[in-house]
Amino acid sequence: MQIRDKEDNESEDYILQKNKKTKFGATFIAIIVVIIIAVIAMTGVYFDYW
C-alpha cells in the first residue's frame, strides 16, 4: 500500500491520501484502539487476572 504524494497527480490508485480526512481517520482509529487496550487492561486488573 502506498501513500499518495501531493506532487503525484497522475496516479489515482492510492488508498491512503495525504489530506485532512485521512489524517483525522487514522488519528481517530489510533485513539479508539488505545482506549480499548486501556479498558481491557483495567478489566484484567479489576478481576485480578494480572
N, C-alpha and C positions, 0 to 999 in steps of 0.2 A: 504494500500500500504506500502510495506516495502522497506527499503534501504539495499542493499546488503553489507555485511561486507566483508572486504578483506580476512579474515581468513576462511570465509564460501565458500568452493569450491564445495560443494556437490549440492546445490540447484541452479537452473537456472531460477526460475520463478519470479525473481525480475524485476520490470520495471525500477527503478532508481538504477544505479550502481555508486559506488564511483570511477569515472575516470574523466579525463580531459574534455571529450566530454560532460558529464552530467553537470559538474560544469560550463562550458562555456555556455551551452544552458540555464541553469537556470539563470545565470547572465545576459545573453543577453535578455531573456524574461522579467526579472525584470526591466532592463533599459528601454526597449521599453514601458512597462506599465507605468513607471514613466513619460516618455516623453509624452505619450498620455494623462495622467492625467493633466500634466502641460499645454499642448496645449488646452485642454478643459477648464481649469480654466482661461487661458489668453483670450480665446474666450468669455467666460462669462463676464470678466471684460471689454473687448473691446466693447461689445454690451450692456453694462450696465445692465446685468442680476443680478449682485451682487453689 
